[in-house]
Amino acid sequence: MLGKLNAVSEQLAGKTIVIEAKANETVEDLKGKIEERDGISSDSLKLDFQGMGLTDKRMTLSCCGIGHDQTVHVSLRLSGC
């Protein structure tokens, strides 16, 4: 288990939230936890870790190199007109 995972919501009022996550959970799972907590559609969220976009929703957090007490940056995906 990763334990605490820091998700920094830069575009979402600049606040830091802490999310409990397991190493075998996926990027999609993490987005779902953020959606559940903040009420923002997971499809609208863009996650970045160490400067790289987490675009493959099926990848596990451990495969992305995300470990205990590390920070994932959260922003809103811009939609076209």
C-alpha positions in Angstrom: 0.0 0.0 0.0 1.2 3.5 -0.9 -0.5 5.0 2.1 -0.7 8.7 1.7 -0.5 10.2 -1.7 -0.3 14.0 -2.0 -2.5 15.3 -4.9 -1.7 19.0 -5.5 -4.7 20.6 -7.2 -2.9 23.5 -8.8 -5.8 24.7 -11.0 -8.4 23.8 -8.3 -7.8 26.7 -5.9 -4.2 25.8 -5.3 -5.0 23.4 -2.5 -3.2 20.2 -1.5 -5.3 17.1 -0.7 -4.1 13.8 0.6 -5.5 10.6 -0.8 -5.0 7.1 0.4 -4.0 4.9 -2.5 -2.6 1.4 -3.1 0.3 0.6 -5.4 -1.8 -1.6 -7.6 -4.5 1.0 -8.1 -4.7 2.6 -11.5 -4.5 6.2 -12.7 -8.2 5.9 -13.4 -8.8 4.8 -9.8 -6.9 7.8 -8.6 -9.0 10.1 -10.8 -12.1 8.5 -9.4 -11.0 9.2 -5.8 -10.4 12.9 -6.7 -13.8 13.0 -8.5 -15.5 11.5 -5.4 -13.8 13.9 -3.1 -14.1 17.2 -5.1 -17.2 16.5 -7.3 -15.3 17.2 -10.5 -15.7 14.7 -13.4 -12.7 12.4 -13.7 -12.8 13.0 -17.5 -12.0 16.7 -16.8 -8.9 15.9 -14.7 -5.4 16.0 -16.0 -2.8 14.3 -13.8 1.0 14.9 -14.0 3.8 13.2 -12.0 7.4 14.5 -12.2 6.6 16.5 -15.3 5.0 13.6 -17.2 1.3 13.4 -18.0 -0.4 10.3 -16.7 -2.5 9.6 -19.8 -2.8 5.7 -19.7 -5.7 5.2 -17.3 -4.9 1.5 -17.0 -1.4 2.0 -15.6 -0.9 1.3 -11.9 0.5 3.9 -9.7 3.5 1.8 -9.0 4.2 1.4 -12.7 4.1 5.2 -13.0 6.8 5.4 -10.3 4.4 6.9 -7.8 5.3 6.0 -4.2 4.5 6.9 -0.6 4.1 10.6 0.1 4.8 11.7 -3.4 2.9 14.5 -5.2 0.7 14.2 -8.3 -0.3 17.5 -9.8 -4.0 17.8 -10.8 -5.4 20.3 -13.2 -8.5 20.7 -15.3 -8.4 19.6 -18.9 -9.4 22.4 -21.2 -12.3 21.7 -23.5 -12.7 23.1 -27.0 -15.4 25.5 -28.1 
